[in-house]
């Protein structure tokens, strides 16, 4: 009788887990861990395109041919599946030209993985400051476009979205560029997805001013 009771409880827990996933499907794509593992070739180093305070990012291709950015959260979430999906639904509903679009997630225990649209030109930290510098010519028009785009994205998060979303960690690695060099802000709204004792904010000086300074030359600064 005791064994039967234990088996029943395990089965019921499993059903509850599936119910939570089904409840979160509306408006959010739910991916299996196996699906994302295949998409990234088992999260291979060759597909790794970035790493930040929230976790590692991999380039992946879904079975329908869509190329995506897959972010594996670096710390195990303490949230239940339902609570996690609630936060994901909120983030996926925040849409703006200058914000990265969240497609969906994986919430299989213990995995917490986010799937975003893939940006062809990576981040400012790579194209302007990192190993890929020189591959793109940042003329004055492009630099102004990036600065204004980032400002618009932040204004949308801080003033238009309700409840307001405060980013708190704007830096070059969190500004991604599409094929037309349109800037897309990433990593907004993720603070609640990690344990309270884990911080995503960089300890080095990386405020908004330090993001924009490399976008202007010394001559431009004199003109300003």
N, C-alpha and C positions, 0 to 999 in steps of 0.2 A: 504494500500500500504506500509506504514511504517512497519507494523507488518510482512508482507510478506518479506520485505527487510531484517529485522533482522533475520528471520528464515533462509533465504537463506545464510546469512553471517555465521551463526552458523554451518549450514550444510557444507559449504565450508571449514570452519576452521577444522571441524572434518575430512573431507576428506584429507586435507593437512597433518594432523597429521598421518593418516593411511599411506599416501604416504611416509612420512618421515621414518616410521617404515619399510615399505616394501623395501625402498632403502637401509636400513641398514642391511637387512637380509643376504645378500651375505657375506659369511665368518664368520658371527656372529649369534649364536643362540639367538632368541628373546623369552623370557619367559613372560607370563602374571603374574600380581601380584597375581591373584587367584591361579595360578599353584604353585608359590613359597610359598604361604601361606599354601597350603595343604601339600607341601613337608616338611615343618618345623613344622607341627602341630600348625599352627597359630603363628609361631615364638615363640614357648614356651620356657620358661627358661630352661627346661630340655634338649633342643636341642642347647642351646647356648654354644659355645665352645671357644669363645674369644671375646675380645673387644679392640679396639685400637683407634688411632687418627682419622682414616677414618670412623669407625663405628663398629657395632656389627656383629659377625660372627656366623652363625648357621649351624649345620649339617642338611642336608636335603636329602630326597630320591625322585627323579623324578619318574614320572609314568612308565618309562621304567625300573625302578629298579636301576638306577645309583645313587650312593651316592655322594653328592657334598657338597662343602662349600659355603654358601650363605652369602655374605657380604652386609648388609644394610647400605648405606652411611649415615653418621650421620648428614650431613647438606644438606638442600635442594639446589639442583643445580640451578644455574641461567642460565644454557645453554638451548638452544632449543633442541628438540629431535634429529634433524639432526646433530647438532654440537656435542652432547653427543655421538651419535653412531659413528661419525668419530673418536673420541678419542678411543672408545672401539675397533674399528676395528684395530687401530694401535697397541694397547696393545695386542690384541689377536693374532696378527701376530708375536709377539716376543716369540720365542720358544727356550728353552735351557734346558738341563737336570737338571740344578740347579736353575730353575725359576718355580714358580707356573704357571700352565696353566689356562688361562681364557677361559671358555667355551662360555659364553654369558652374557646377561644382561636383566633387565627389565627397561623400560623407560616410564612406564605409569605415567602420572602426578598425584601427585608430587613425585612419587617414583623413586629412582635411586638405583638399586640393581645389584650386580655383582655375577656371578656364576663361581666358580673355581673347579678344581679337589680337591677331599678330601684327606688329608694326615693323615694316620692312627695314627701317633705318635705325633700329635699336634705340638707345638712349643718348642724351646729350653727353653723358659721362664717357660714352664710347666714341661717338662721332666728333665731338669737339675737344675732349680732353684725353681720351684713351688711345688704345692701339689702333683704332680705326680712323684716327684723325687724318685729314688730308684726302680721304676718299670722297668727301662732300665739300663743295665750295660754298661757304656761308657768306654770300654777298650781303650788302646792307639791307636789301629788301627781305631776304630770308631771315635775318637776325631780328628785324622789327616784327615780322610775322610771328616768330617764335615768342618774343617777349609779350606781345599783345595777346596771343593765344593763351599763354599761361595765365596772364592776368584775368582774362575772361573766364577761364575754367575755375580759377580760385574764387572769383566774384560769384559765379553760379553756385559753388559749394557753400560759400560763407553767407550768402545773402538770399538766394532764390530757393534753394532746397529747404524743405521743412520736414523734420527739424534740421537746423543748419548743421553742416558737416565741417568741422575744423580740421584741416589736413595736418598741421603742426610739423611736417617734415619735408618741406619742399627742397629738393636738391637735384643735381644734374641727373642722377641715376633714376629719379622718379619722373622725369620728363622724357617721354618717348616720342619718336618722330615717324610719321607714315611716309609713303613714297613721295609725297609732295611737300615734305617737311612741315606738315601741320602738326603742332605739338599736342600731345595727349598726356594728361596728368594721370599717374597711376598710384596705387596703394592708398587711395582714400577710403575711409569708412571701415578699415580693417582692424582697428584697435580692439573692438569687442570680441574678435575671433581668437585672441590669444589670452593666456592667463594673465591676471593683473600684475604678477611679479615679473613679467617679461616686457621689456621696453623695446620699441622699434625705432626710437629716435636716435639718430647718430650723435655720438658724444663729441665729434670733432666739429669745428666751425663750418656750418653748411647752410646758413640762412639764405633767404631769397636773394639778398644782395650778391652773395658769392655765386649764385647760379647765373645771374645776368651779366656780371662784370666781364666774363670771357667772351660774351657776345658783342662787346663793343671794343674798338681799338683805342689806343691812347689818343689818337687824333680825334676820334668821335667824342671821347670824354672831354677834350678841350672845347669842342663845339658845344657840348651840353653845358 
